[in-house]
């Protein structure tokens, strides 16, 4: 099973399909949808309006990140392990961006302070 095939499956997943899991993961730990949005906006440069379009349009992960207004330059400060992968070592840029988002949501759910999560 080559990596490229695993990745392409992930890339074609609809962002709207995974989004509720981000929200659920945060809310289960007492965090809010607003905080999840703040993380998404910080990482990608999208805003409330453009995010709604993405959710309604069933945009896949590949397009979500490829068309992002701006991947935050501080995203490279996101380090650590998520889903068994060390994010800073992921060579595929797109996969790395997807894992960045997973990692930030994970930190939110673990109760990390927002300014720490947003690497300010």
VENVEN-V426380 format. One line per field, one symbol per residue. phi: phi as a letter, one per 40 degrees, with the letter a starting at -180 (. if undefined). A space follows every 50 residues. Layout:
BEGIN
phi->???
END
This chain:
BEGIN
phi->.ccdcdccccdcccccccddccccccccbgcbddcccdcdcccbgcbdcc cddccccfdccdcdccccdacddcdcccbhbbfgbcdcccccdccccccd cdcccccdccgccdccccfc
END
